[in-house]
Amino acid sequence: MNFDEYQEKSRKTAIYPDQGSNLVYPTLGLTSEAGEVADKLKKAIRDNDGKLDAERREAMIKEVGDVLWYAAQICTELGVSMDEVAAKNIEKLYSRLDRDKISGSGDDR
């Protein structure tokens, strides 16, 4: 499955207020789910010396899937395909790599 196919299929499950003109809802959902990914790792650090057992690993994979779902909805709300976003991101990263700017900070490096 490619990103665009995922985006199209995931949209069938998108049920939230003002769908099609509501960027706020999926953006808040994305941050919430990203927090859940971090929380799973935090608890592995606290409870299991930072090691991911099979159960924790599967829980993190599910949460990353939720992050992906919200990212897909944000793309749809913005009117852009996930394939395009992914391609632009790789282009940006490779440009930084070519210019030896892969590390550091700032959006426009």
N, C-alpha and C positions, 0 to 999 in steps of 0.2 A: 504494500500500500504506500502511495506517495502522500505528501502533505495535502495536496489539493483534494485527493479522494477522501482523506480523513476529514478535512474541513467540511466537505459536502455531506458526508455521512453523519458527522457529529451535529451538524446543524438541525437534523431531524429531531434531535433530543433536546434542543435549546428551548426551554420554556422559562421566560422571565418577562417582567413588565417592559412594555414598549420595545419589544424585540424588533430590531431593524433600525432603531434610532436611539439606542441606549448603550453608550460606551461605558457608562459608570458601572453598571451591574457586573459585566464580565471582568472589568479591571479590578474591582474589589474582590471578586471571586478568585482571580489569579493570585493576588497578594495573600489571600487567606490560605489557598492551597499550597503556595510556596512556603508559607509558615508551617504548614503541617508536614511538609517534607523535612524542613529544618528540625522540627520537633521530634520526628522519628529518629533522626541522627543524634540529637541532643540526648534522648533517652538511652540510646545505645552507648553513648559516652558515659552517661551517669550509671547505668545499670550493668553494662556488659564490657567495660574497659575499651569502649570504642569499636568493638567488633560487631559486625552485622551477621547474625545467624540467619538461617533460611527464612524464618517467619518475619523478622524485621526487614530483610531485603525485599520480600514480597510486598510488605506494607508500604515501603518506600516506592516501589514500582507502581503501585496503585495510585499513590499520591502524585507521582510525576505524571501519570496518565491524566489525572484531574487538572494539573497545570497545563498540559497540552490541550485539553478540552477548552479551558478558558482562553488560552492563546488563540485557538481557532476561532472562537466567538469574537474576540477583539478584532482579529483580521477581517472577519465578515462584516462587523460593524464599521470598520474603516474602509471597506470596499476593496480590499487587497487580498490576493491569494497567499496562502502560506508558502507555496513554492517560491513566489516572488520575494517574500520576506526572507526566506532561507537563502536564496541566491544572493540577495543584497548583503546579507550578513556575512556570507562566505567571502564575497568580493571585498567588503570592508576589512575583514580579518586578514585576508591574503595581502591586501595593500599595506596594512600595518606590518605584517611579517616581512614583506619585501623592503620596507623602509626601516626595519629594525625598531619598530614602535609597538610591538606586540605587548610589552609590559609597560607599566606606568598607568597614568589615569587621564581622564578627559575624553569626552565624546569625539572630538575632532583632532585626534593625534595622528 
